[in-house]
């Protein structure tokens, strides 16, 4: 027996652009039909059944033309949920909704969402949200969207069109051809932009109608279930449930599961197996996150849905791992075949790409894949990517070749807790661990770290040169006037080093720094804005310099030219100090350093 399952829809977008508001509206969208419908919150998903769809989109798609049994929205919006819910070859989501605030346009997480959608090869539409917040917009939720747009005054319509085409232009920058949904002639080649307000409901009916139309027309084969002997899903979360012990929240995306099935799940060490003791589903219209929510037991469940499974033999199952369920009457050969299918995915748990690059640790396989793709897009070399928390072994692995590959000394830790012991070990080993819960922030910090490390390595070429610095003699800090002079100084540009020759602001050589001392500690250098006592030979206070005078590092012309050729390796204050040194030297020799 074959049947058409519900398309699975995921919602992505930048923070505060309305992902949760859109899902909140979907959960209550049956109210559009003037009566309470059967919107159901499954585990991790919200279902809009066919009977509600018929009432909601009847003015756009006739009842007879609606083939799908409903729409299933993944109700944990965000990139993490999207990347976690993956199967071999991509996301379990059939289609994505990229939510963008029409007034703000693309933001960092919008771009990240695009990259993730591209990496997962997931088709999507753009929900241009918050049209009600356009200044002067006259909200008319009871009207169809196009009628609503036409009824706005000319100035508002012009502004609205301008905002829509700014989004179209932004999509074009990232290689996507797009247009307003009613102007798209081929949905396989163009991205549909649907203006809407998740707050007032304007455009929401058009969004649901577009999702139904697209999935029915272009995904019928993908949505057809013809295998009832196997169920395929992805684990969401492991929880304790009264009377049943440890249970697993699962999104079932293909096939059927039944009580007493044999269930296999992939973990980091191999494949676990358990009998399926119970299938639980939340009661209709109940908030699944509420501890008082009651669950009903089912003999079987069809894809696509979210369910809670009681599998007593499972231990420490990770979120995002693939799961297979097989009928209890299955043969030994069939069970072994299912186990092999999961074992083939074990190889995907570790991504190794080369000898040079960053080490990535992530919470789920989907996150791992998305990060690997986005790092490649940003030209950040990836050495290895693994699921699981950062361990001592990872620190030892990364620190093993710091001298030969110093740019390997970084671990990117996505969405996982770090133990203090690990942080201490990393610091002592010269390893940098960067932790973030948002991919684009992790990638941005990795780029910055690598740029700084590259700069640091290149600066080593300048180690034998006199670097530009200047320091001011502090008032009331003359401790000895000569032989050597000992004065309090503050660095005003660059980093002051001992052993470097000095000059005044009129190019007079005045010896060199013998040492810096702060309290009882001798220092090799003073950084910008730091102060200490400096011992300077051949400097005579009162003859060569006074309180509040500035002393500069003295350098030859070839030294200056070498620094000038490497200005990109100098800090902003070093560059400014170098310019001042050139101006001082050119007072007597106008061609100095040229």
N, C-alpha and C positions, 0 to 999 in steps of 0.2 A: 504493500500500500504506500502510495506517495501522497505527500501533502505539502502545502506552501507554509513555511514558517514566517514568523514576524521578522522584519528587518531590525537589526540592532543598530542603534544610533548613539553616537558619542558626542558630547558637547565640550568644545575647547575654546580658549581665548584668554586674553589678558585679565589680570585681577581687576575686579570692580567694573568690568564691561557688561556684566549681566548674565553670566552662565547660570548661576543658581536661580536668579529671577526667572529665566526662561523655563527652567525645569519646574519651578514652583507653579508657573502658569500652566504648563502642560498637565501637571497633576490635578489641576482644578478646571481643565478646559471643558469638561463635560457640562459645566454650568452654562456654557454658551448655548447648549441645547435646551436650556430652561428647566433641566431636571437633573437630579443626581444620577450619574452614570456609574460605570464599573471600573473607573480608573483604579488600578491596583499597584501597590508598591511591593515588588518582589524583593528578594535579597539583592541589594545593589542595583536594582533596576525599577523603572516605572513603566507600566504597560497601559497603552491606550487601546482597548479592544475594538474590534470591527464595528460593533453596534454603536459605540461612541463616535468613531470616525465617520460613520454614515451621517450622523446628525450634524457633526461639526463641519464637514467639507461637502455637504450635499449640493451647494450652489456652484461647486467647482468640478466635482467628479460624481457622476450618477451612481446610485447605489449598486447597480448591476456591474459597473465597471471596477468596483473596488474588490480586488482579489485577495489582498493580504489579510490575514486574520487580525491584524493590529500593528501597532508600532511599539517597540521595546526600547526605551531610552535608558542608557547607563546613567544612573542618577547620582553618581559621584563625579561631578564635573571636574575637569582639569587634566593636565597632561599626564600626571602620575597614574591616574586610573586608566587613561587611554593606553599608555605604554605597557601597563601591567597586563591588560586584557588582550593578550596576543596569542596567535597560534602559529604554526609553521607557515612561513610565507607572508605574514603580516598581522594586522589587527583583527580581532573578532568583530569589530564594528564594520558593518556593511557600508555605512556612510557617516560622515562627520558633519557637525555644524560648527563653523568657526564664528564665534560671537565677537563683533567689533562695535565699540561705541562709535556711532556715525559721526559724532562731533570731534572725537579725539583721534580717530584713525588708527593706524598701525602703531603698536607699542612693542617693547622687547619680547613679551610673552606671545604676542600675536605672531611675530616672526618665528619664534621657536615652535609654535603650534604648526605653522606652515611647513617647517622643516620636518617635524615629526610625521605629519600627514603624508608628506612626500616620501619619507623613509619607509613608512608602512604601506605605501601605494593605496591609500584610502581615498576614494572620491569624497567630495564635500561641497556644501553650499555655504554661503556667507550670510549670517544674520546681522544686518546693519541695524543694531539696536538703538533705542532711546530717541526715536524720531519725535516723541512727545516733548523732548527737552530742547528741540530746536527752537530758538527764540521766535515767538510769534506763531508757532504751530498751533492750529486749531484741531484738537483731538476729537475724532468722531469714530469711536470703536464699532458702532453699529453699521457703518458703511463698509463696503468692500474697499480694499486698500487703494486701488487705482482711482475709484470715485473720490475717495478721501483726498488723494494727492491733487486731483483736478480741481477740487473745491477750495483749495488753499489760495490765498491771494498771490498775485504774480511774483512779488518780491520773495515771498516764502518759498514758492515753487522753484524759483531760480536758485535760492540758497540750498534747497533740498537736493536739486539736481547736481549742483556743484559738489556737495558732500559725497553723493553717490559716486560721482566720477573721480573724485579723489581716491576713493577706495578701489575703483576699477584700475586707476593708474598705479596704485601701490601694488596690487596683485600682478600687474604687468611687469613691474620691476623684478618680481620673483619668478617670472616665466609663466604666469597663468593668464590666459585670455578670459576675460570676464565681462558681464553686462548685467543690467537690471533684469530680474527673472522673466519679466513679460517681454523682453526684447531678445531673449536667447532663442536662437533657431535650432541649435544642435547642442544638447546638454552633454554629449560625450566629448565635445571640444571646448565648451565654454563653461566657466563657473557662474552659477546663478547667484546674484546678490539680491537678497530679499529684505527690503526696509521694513522694520517692525518696532513695536514697543512691547516688551515683556511686562511692562507695568500696566498699560491700558488695554493690551490685547490687540491693538492695531497691527495687521500683517501676520498675526500668529496663525490664523486660519489658512492664509496663503502659504505659510511655511509648511504646515502639516500636509496640505494638498500637494505641494511640490515634492515633499519627501515620499508620499504615497506614489505619485506619478513616476518619479525617477526610479524608485526601487522596483516597481511593477514592470516598467518598460525595459529596464536595462539589467535587472538582477534576478529575473525569474528563475533562471537555471541555478544560480547560486543559492536561492532561497528554497529550492525544492529538496525536501527530505525524502530519501528513498531507502534509508538504512535504519531499520528499527531494532536491530540486534546490538547496536553499539551506540553509546552516548558519548559525546565529546564536550569537554568543558574546560574552564580555567578557574583555579582557586583564587578566592578573594581574601579570605580571612579565616583564621582558626579561633573558635570560641568555645567556652564551656557552656553547656545548656543543662538546666536542672533535669535530672532523671535520665539524661542520655550521655552525660560526660562531654568529651571533646567532639565538637562538630565543625564541619567545614562549609563556609559560604561559597557557593559556586555559581558562575554564570554558565548555563548549558547553551551552547551555540549550534550544536548539531546532534541529530538523532534523538534517542529516547533512553531514559533511565527507569529502572524498576527496583522495587524493594527486593532485597536478597541478591542483587547483582554482585558480581566481583568487580571491585573498583581498583584501578591502578593510578598512581600519581607519581610524577617524576620528582625526585629531590636531588640534592647536591651529590649524594653518594650512590645514586642509582634509582631503582623503582620500588616504591612501597605498594603493598597489596592489602586489601581489607574487604570483608563482607559489608554490603550496604544494609545497615540495620533499619534505618528510617529515612524517609524523605519528608521534609517539613517546608511549609510555605506560609507566609504571613496571611492573616485574615484580610479580606478586601478593605480598602480605605483606611488601613491602620498604618501608623508611623512605625516603620520597622526598627528605628533606632530607639524607640521607647521601650524601656525594660518591662513594661506591663503588657506589651503586645503579645497576643496569643498566637501560636502556630498550629496549623492543622496538619495531620499526617496524610500523605498521599500514597497510593499504591504505585503510581508511575507519574512521570512528568515528561512533557514533550518540549523540544527546543522551539523557540528560544525563550528562556526564562531564567530567573534567579531563584535558587533553592538552597536550603540548608540540609546537609547530608550528615547522618550519624554513621561514621566509619571508625569503630572502636580500635582497630589495629594500627591506625596511622599515628606516627610520631613526628612532631616538629615539621609540619608541612609548610613550605614557603609560599607566600602570596605570588600570584602570577604563574604558577607552575601548571603545565598541562595535565589533564585528567581524562581517563578512559573508563567507561562502565560497560560491562559485558554481562549478558544474561546468564543466570545460574546454570542453565542447561548447556552452556558452551562447552565444546570439546577442549581437551588439553592442548591440542594444536592451535585452536583459536585463541586461547588464553596466552600461549607463548607468542603468538603473532602480535597480539596487543602489547605485550611487554616489550617486544623488539621495536615496535613502532615508537614507543616512548624513549627507549634506550637510544634510538637514532638521534633524538633531540638532545641527549646528554652532551653530545659534542658541541652543541650551540651554547652551552652554559659557560664555556670559556672561549673568549675571542683573543687570538694571538696574531699579531700583525708584523712584528719585527723586533730588532734588537734595541732600537732607540725610540723613546717616547714615554708618555705618561702611563701609569698604572691606574686603572679604574676599578672601583668596587661599587656595586649597586645592589639595590634591594630585590629587584626582580629581573627576569630575563628580558622582558620588554624594555625596561629602563636601560639595560645594558646595550641592547641593540640600537635604541634611539640615540644614546650617548655616543656610541661608536660612529654612527652615521653623521651626527652633528659635528663631532670633532673633526671628521674627515672634511666636511663642508667648510670648516674654519681653518683647514690646513694645520691642525694640531696633531702631531704624530702620536699614534696609540701603540704602545708596546704590548699591553695585555689588559683584558677586561674580564672580571670575575664577579659572580654573585656571592654575596655574603659580607660580613663586617670586616673591617680592617683588622688584620691579625699581626702577631709578632713576626710570623713568617713573611708577610708582605713587607714589613719594615726592613727585615734582613735582606730580602730579595732586592729591594730598591737601593739599599745602602751599599750593596756588594760592589758596584762598579761606579761609585761616585767620582773617582778620579778620572777614569777613562770616559765616562758619559755623565757629566754633572747635570745635564738637562733631563736626566732620568729621575732626579731626586725629588719627585712629586707624585703624590697619590691623590686622585680625585675620588672623594667619598660622597656618594649620592644617597640622600634620604635615610641615613643610618646613624645610630648613636655611636660615639667614640668613647672608649674607656680612657680614664685619666692615665692609666699605666701605659697605654699605647701612645698617647700624646707625649708623655715624658720620654719614652723610648725613641720616638720619632725625632724629637728635638735633640736628644743626645746623639743621634746617629746622623744628624744633618739632613734629615728628610722632612719635606714640607707636606702636610696633609691639609687639603682644602675640602671643607664640608659644606654642602648646600642642599636644600630641598627643592630648589628650582633649577632646571637644567641650564637656562641661559645665564643665570648668575654663576653657576659652576664653570661654564665655558668661558665667560668673561674674566673670571678670576684666574683661570688657567692661562688664558692669553696674556694677561698682565704679568703673571709670574714668569712665563717663558720669555717675554720681552725684556723684563728686568734681568733675568738670568743671562740672556744673550748679551745684553749691555754690559753686565758684570764681567763676562768672559772676554769680551772685546776690550774692555778697559784694562785688562791685564797687559795688553800690548803697550799701554802707556806707563807701566810701572816704573820704567827707568827714566821717565821725563819729570821735570819740575812741573807740578800742577799749579794752576792759578789759585791763589787765595789772598785774602786781605784780613788784617786783624787790627782792632782799635786798642790803643793803650788807655786803660780805664782811669778815670779821675780818682785821686786819693789812694792809688794802688802802686806807688813807686816804693818798692821795698829796698832796692839798691840802685844807685844811679850809673854804675859802671863796673867793669872787671869781674865778672860779667854783670850787665844790668839785669835786675830781676823786677819784673813789672806784671801787674794784672792785665790780661788781655781778653777780648771777646772777638770771636771769629765773625766777620761781617759778610764773607763770601768764600765759597769753596770749603775745603778742609785743610787746616794748617798742620804741617808735619814738622817733626824735629829733623835737624840736619840740613834744612833748606835755606839757601842764602836769601837775605832780605834787602829791601830798598825802601827809601822814603817816597813820598808822592812827587818829589822833584828828581828822582832817579839816582839818588845818592846811595851807594852800597853801604850797609851798616852791619856787616857780619852775618851770622846765621843763628837759628834757634838751636840751643844746646839740648833743652828739655822742657817739657810741660809738667807741672805738678799740681794736682788737685788734692788738697788736704795732705795725706801721707802717700798718695799713689802717684807714681810717675806714668805719664801717658805718651804714647808714640804720636798721637794726633788729636786735634780738636776739631769736631764737626761744626757745621754752621750753627751760629747762635750759642755755642758752648763757650764757657770762660774758665780760665785757670791762671796760675802764675807761670810766666815764661822766663826762662833764663836765656839771655841773648848776648853773645860775645861781641866785642868791638862797638857795641852801641853805648853812647854816652848820653844820658838824659840831661837835657839842658843845652847840649850842643847839637846833636843830631835830631832829636825828637823831644816832644813835650807830651804832657797829658792830653788825651783826646786826639792825638795824631794817629794816622793810619799807616801801617807798614804793609808792603806787598811782597809776594814771592818774586825773586829776581831770576830771570831766565835769559838765555841766549836766543838769537834770531832763529836758528834751526829748530830749537826746542819749541819756539812759538809757532813756526810753520807746521811742525808735526801735529801740534794741538789743533791748529786751525783746520787741518785736513780731517780731523776727527771730532768736529763740533757736535755731531749727533751723539757722541759718547759722553759729553759733558753735561752737567746739570745746568739749569737756567742761570743760577747765580755764578757758576764757574765761567759761563760764557760772558756774562756781564763783567766779571772781574778781569777776564782776559782782554776784553775791549779797553778797560781802564788802563791796564798795563801797557797796551800798545800806544794809547794816547800819551802816557807819561814818557815813554821811550822816544816818541816821535817829536817831542818838544825840541830835542837837540838834533835828531836825525830823522828827517821827514820820510825817508825811505826805509826805516827800520822794519824788519820783518816782512817786507814786500818781495 
